[in-house]
Each structure stands twice: as structure tokens, then as C-alpha cells.
Amino acid sequence: MTACYVHRQGCSLGPLPPRTPARPDPQVPREANLGPARWGKIGAFYFYVQGSKDDPAFGFFDIEVSLQRLSGGKARLEIYAIADGYQQGGALGSRHPVTISVKDGQRVLSSFNWTFPDILDGHADPLTHSRDIDLLTAEWERVDRIEFDLANG
């Protein structure tokens, strides 16, 4: 796959949506009993061919994120998404790491690079990721946004 660019995407966080027959239950957090959680959804995050006018190469859609408060100054960030390899092909996650940022306004409280699993050409497959991060209770309460961006982008 050639060089790519992205448009930074993010979402605000709120309570988990209530159960209803009209929508599937949230996919994250996977273990809701571990502590209070906040949830958000990003419609899509795509990688575009460098030099194009937003010509999608591959990406993710129906992205759900949760931030769950754990004990001992930790929080668990979980991601669920559908990987889209139907655009120009698949992708090796090791060549396109994504920076995930946990934010309070413009202040980054925690950030890490996510090397997503490889996306197969001609497939739309679910993928998940879970990462425990250092985040004090007071910081967890102030988090208002999760952002996805291209690592070193």
C-alpha cells in the first residue's frame, strides 16, 4: 500500500446507550462489571492515498470506544470497529499505526500508538483492541473526547 493520510476523527463520551430492540447492544466495554464506563461512537476513520483528493485506501467504520474506570489509578480504553478492506485493498497495521488520544479539552491526558491487526483485501471484519492506561479518577471524570489520528502525522 502506498503512503496515506487521514482526517483526524474523534468523539465525545457519555453514558452507555440503553438497550432497545432497534439497535444492537454496545460492543464495548466487554466486562461492564469492572467499573463505571463512558462510551462514544465514531462513524468512520479512513486512510486516503497520498496525493489524491480523498481517495480511500482502507479504513474502519462503526467504531465504538469506551473508557472504563478501574482501580489503582487505571482506566481501560476499548475499541470495536469494522475494518474495511473493500476500498483499494487491505493494509498491514504495522505500516499505518494510529495514535489514540484521551483528552480533556485540548489537553492530552493519555496517548498511545495502536498497531491495528492487518486488514484483509476484500474483507470487512470486526476488530477489537483493549489497553489499560494510567488515569486517575479525577482525570477520568474530566475526559471529554477520544481522538484517532495517524501516528507521526
PyMOL commands that set and color helices and strands:
alter all, ss='L'
color gray80, all
select helices_A, chain A and resi 32-34+93-95+137-142
alter helices_A, ss='H'
color red, helices_A
select strands_A, chain A and resi 4-6+9-11+37-49+56-69+74-84+98-104+107-114+124-134+145-150
alter strands_A, ss='S'
color yellow, strands_A
deselect
rebuild
show_as cartoon
